[in-house]
Amino acid sequence: MAWPWRRPRGWPASPPPTVAPDGPPRFECARCAHPTDLHPRPDRTDLTSCAQCVAEEDLGQRDEADICRLRYPRP
């Protein structure tokens, strides 16, 4: 007798994915080449710069003057 949690023979091992494994497509910023979803949105007043640029500046990989401050609308 088969264990009760086994799937019946002929069923697929897992359902087909609905989203690509990498997730939805991400668009790059024209200035810093980071994904635009890491940039502040026009309706956010508390954020002023790209999150990845700030992280690189904290690690010493980017100068503070080179931090991207572009805003992008919601995708």
N, C-alpha and C positions, 0 to 999 in steps of 0.2 A: 504494500500500500504506500502511496506517495505521501509525502508530508503535506499538510493542509496549505502551506504558504507557497507551494510551488505553482508556477503558472502552467496552464494546460499546454500540451504539445502543439506547436504551430503558431503560438502567439509570439509577437516580436519581443525581444529582450527589453527594449525600452521604447517609449513613444518617440516619434520623430521630433526633433527640436523645432521650436517655433521661432527662436532667435538664433542668429549665428553664434558660434562659440565665443567669438570675440566681443559680442554685444552689438548694439546698434552702431552705425557708422559715426565717426567723430570727425568734425571738420577742423582744419588747422587755421590758426591765426595767421594773417598775412605778415605780421610784424615779427612775432617771436616763434612761430611754428608750433606752438603748444595747442592742444585741443581747445576749441572755443568754449566748451562747457566749464573750463577752469577759469574763465574770465568773469568779471562781475556783469550782471544784467543791468540794463538802464534803470530799472525800478529799485535797485539796491543802492542805498545812500551810504551804508556803512562799509562797503568794500570799494576799493579804488584801483586795484591792480590784479594781474594774473596770479593765481595761487602757485602755479609751478615756477614762475619767475621769482616769487618771493622765497620759495623753498630753495631754489638754486642760489639766491643771494645769501641766504642763511648758511649754506654750505660753502660759500666762497667761490662758487662757480660763475657768478654773474655780478656785475657792478650795479650799485643802486641806481645809477643814472640810466642803465639799460633795461630797467623793469618796464614791461609793457603795461600801459594803462588804458588800452582800448576796451570798449564795452560792446557786448554782442547781445542781440535780442534772443529770446527763447527759441530753440530749434523747432 
